[in-house]
Amino acid sequence: MVYYQYKPPVTAELVREKPTYSTGIEGELLTPTGAAILTAPSSGIGPMPAMILKEIG
């Protein structure tokens, strides 16, 4: 089986000109699929709204 490593350049291209930050964790934290889902439908990026997280999943 041949494995091609294209993930980092593709992911970087998808988040081009989007706000990003480092967590200090080494490794993949965002996949190309995740980047596409997060960036495709957005009309813009603004501050995170105030909220209280009540449930997960």
N, C-alpha and C positions, 0 to 999 in steps of 0.2 A: 504494500500500500504506500502510495506517495502522499506526503502531507505538505501542503504549501502554506506558509505563514504570511497571509495578507492582512490579518486583522488590524494591527496597529496603524498602517497607513489609511486603510478604509475608515476606521473609527475616527482618526484625526481629521480626515476630510469631512466627515459628517458633522463634526462639532466645530468646524472652522468658523471663526468670528462669533462663537458662543462663549459665555462666561464659563471658565473652568477653574479648578483649584486642585492642589495636591494634598493628599491625605498622609503622605509619607509611607504609604503601604506599597511595596513593590509587587507588581503582578497586574493582571487584567481585572479592572473593576467595571469596565463598560465594554460591552460587546458591540459589534456593528449593528446587530438587530436591535439592541437596546437603544443605541444612538439614533437609529432611524425612527423608532417609535417615539422617542422623546423630542426629536427636532422636526419631523415632518408636519405634524398638525399645528405647530405653534405659529401664532401671528406676531409674537414678540416675547421678550423676556423682561420681566419686571421684578420688583422685590417680592419675597415670599410673604404671603398674607399671615396675619396672626391667626393661630389656630390651636386647638387642644386635640391631640390624637387620642381617640377613644377606642378604636379597634384596628386590628391588623389582620389582613387575609380574608 
